[in-house]
Amino acid sequence: MKTITTQELKSRLDQGPVALFDVRGDVDYERGHIAGAKTAPLGSLVFRVAGVMKPDSPVIVYCGGGGCTLAEQAASRLEDLGLRNVYCYTDGLQGWRSAGLAVIESPFAKKQTQGPVVDCRPLIIDRERAYGGAFMHSTENVESAGG
C-alpha cells in the first residue's frame, strides 16, 4: 500500500484538484474535512469511488487518523478492485489539524447529531403519497412506519 505524508498531500492540493476521499461517515465529514475532499464512507466506497475512477487515476483516501484504520481498509479495497494508484494518508484528519492546516465544516452540517435530543416531534406523513405509494390500498401496520 502506498502512503502519502501531510506535506506531500498539501503540495498536491496546492497544485490543483486531487481525487481525495474522506472514508469516515457522512456526518463526520460534514463536521470537518480537508478542503477539496469528497465524502466516500467505507460502506459506499465502491459506488462513490471505484465505479467512476480510471484504473491509473491517482486516488488518495484518509480517515480520522490516530489509530483509525478505515483509510487503510479503503485503500486495500480500491486496490483489490483494480485501481493501481491508490495512496493512503494515514495521519488523517488528526494529522492535518496537528500540522496547523485548515479543516472545512460543511455549511449544512447535521448539528442535531451532536449532543442530546432536545425536541422530538411526531412525524406526520400523507399515507396516499408516502414512499412512492407504498402505503396505498393498505393502511395496516402504518404506525411502525412513522405514520
C-alpha positions as CSV (number, residue, x, y, z in Angstrom):
1,M,0.0,0.0,0.0
2,K,1.3,3.4,-1.0
3,T,1.2,6.1,1.7
4,I,1.4,9.9,1.5
5,T,2.6,12.4,4.1
6,T,1.0,15.6,5.2
7,Q,3.4,17.7,3.3
8,E,3.1,15.7,0.1
9,L,-0.7,15.9,0.3
10,K,-0.7,19.6,0.9
11,S,1.7,20.0,-2.1
12,R,-0.6,18.1,-4.3
13,L,-3.6,20.0,-3.2
14,D,-1.8,23.3,-3.8
15,Q,-1.1,22.2,-7.4
16,G,-4.8,21.7,-8.2
17,P,-7.7,19.4,-7.8
18,V,-6.9,15.9,-6.4
19,A,-9.1,12.8,-6.1
20,L,-9.2,13.0,-2.3
21,F,-11.8,11.0,-0.4
22,D,-12.7,11.1,3.3
23,V,-13.8,7.5,4.1
24,R,-15.4,8.3,7.5
25,G,-19.1,8.6,7.7
26,D,-21.0,11.5,6.1
27,V,-21.8,13.1,9.4
28,D,-18.1,13.1,10.5
29,Y,-17.3,14.5,7.1
30,E,-19.8,17.4,7.5
31,R,-18.3,18.2,10.9
32,G,-14.9,18.8,9.4
33,H,-12.8,17.6,6.4
34,I,-9.8,18.6,4.3
35,A,-10.7,21.2,1.7
36,G,-11.2,19.6,-1.7
37,A,-12.1,16.2,-0.2
38,K,-15.3,14.3,-1.2
39,T,-17.1,12.0,1.2
40,A,-17.0,8.3,0.4
41,P,-17.7,6.2,3.6
42,L,-16.2,2.8,3.6
43,G,-19.6,1.1,3.0
44,S,-20.3,3.0,-0.2
45,L,-16.7,3.3,-1.4
46,V,-17.2,1.0,-4.4
47,F,-20.2,3.1,-5.7
48,R,-18.7,6.6,-5.0
49,V,-15.1,6.0,-6.0
50,A,-14.2,2.7,-7.7
51,G,-17.0,2.9,-10.2
52,V,-16.0,6.3,-11.5
53,M,-12.2,6.3,-11.5
54,K,-9.9,5.1,-14.2
55,P,-7.5,2.3,-13.1
56,D,-4.4,4.5,-13.3
57,S,-6.0,7.6,-11.8
58,P,-4.3,8.8,-8.6
59,V,-6.7,8.4,-5.6
60,I,-6.0,9.5,-2.0
61,V,-8.0,8.2,0.9
62,Y,-8.0,9.3,4.6
63,C,-9.9,8.9,7.8
64,G,-9.7,10.4,11.3
65,G,-6.1,9.3,12.0
66,G,-4.9,8.5,15.4
67,G,-5.4,4.7,15.2
68,C,-8.3,4.8,12.7
69,T,-7.9,2.1,10.1
70,L,-10.7,3.0,7.7
71,A,-8.3,4.6,5.2
72,E,-6.1,1.5,5.1
73,Q,-9.1,-0.7,4.6
74,A,-10.4,1.7,1.9
75,A,-7.0,1.7,0.1
76,S,-6.9,-2.1,0.2
77,R,-10.4,-2.4,-1.2
78,L,-9.7,0.0,-4.0
79,E,-6.5,-1.9,-5.0
80,D,-8.5,-5.1,-4.9
81,L,-10.9,-3.6,-7.4
82,G,-8.1,-2.8,-9.8
83,L,-7.1,0.8,-9.0
84,R,-3.3,0.9,-9.3
85,N,-2.5,4.4,-8.0
86,V,-4.1,4.5,-4.5
87,Y,-2.5,6.4,-1.7
88,C,-3.4,6.2,2.0
89,Y,-3.0,9.4,4.1
90,T,-2.5,7.5,7.4
91,D,-2.1,10.7,9.5
92,G,-5.7,11.5,8.6
93,L,-7.7,14.5,9.8
94,Q,-5.9,14.4,13.1
95,G,-2.5,14.8,11.4
96,W,-3.8,17.5,9.1
97,R,-5.1,19.5,12.1
98,S,-1.9,18.9,14.1
99,A,0.1,20.4,11.2
100,G,-2.0,23.6,11.6
101,L,-3.8,23.2,8.3
102,A,-7.3,24.3,7.7
103,V,-10.3,22.0,8.1
104,I,-13.6,22.8,6.5
105,E,-17.0,22.3,8.0
106,S,-19.9,21.7,5.7
107,P,-22.3,24.7,5.7
108,F,-25.2,22.3,6.4
109,A,-23.6,20.1,9.0
110,K,-26.0,18.0,10.9
111,K,-25.9,19.8,14.2
112,Q,-28.7,17.7,15.6
113,T,-26.3,14.7,15.7
114,Q,-24.2,16.5,18.3
115,G,-25.4,16.2,21.9
116,P,-28.7,15.1,23.4
117,V,-32.1,15.4,21.7
118,V,-33.8,18.5,23.0
119,D,-37.0,18.3,20.9
120,C,-38.9,15.5,19.4
121,R,-42.0,15.9,17.3
122,P,-44.2,13.2,15.8
123,L,-43.7,12.5,12.1
124,I,-46.9,13.0,10.1
125,I,-47.0,11.7,6.6
126,D,-49.5,11.6,3.8
127,R,-50.3,7.9,3.5
128,E,-51.5,8.3,0.0
129,R,-48.2,9.6,-1.3
130,A,-45.7,8.3,1.2
131,Y,-42.7,6.4,-0.2
132,G,-43.9,6.4,-3.8
133,G,-47.3,5.0,-2.8
134,A,-46.0,2.1,-0.7
135,F,-48.9,2.5,1.7
136,M,-51.6,2.8,-1.0
137,H,-54.6,0.5,-0.5
138,S,-53.1,-0.8,2.7
139,T,-53.3,1.0,6.0
140,E,-52.3,-1.9,8.2
141,N,-49.4,-1.5,10.5
142,V,-48.7,2.1,9.4
143,E,-47.9,3.1,13.0
144,S,-44.5,1.4,12.8
145,A,-43.7,3.2,9.5
146,G,-43.9,6.6,11.1
147,G,-47.5,7.3,10.2
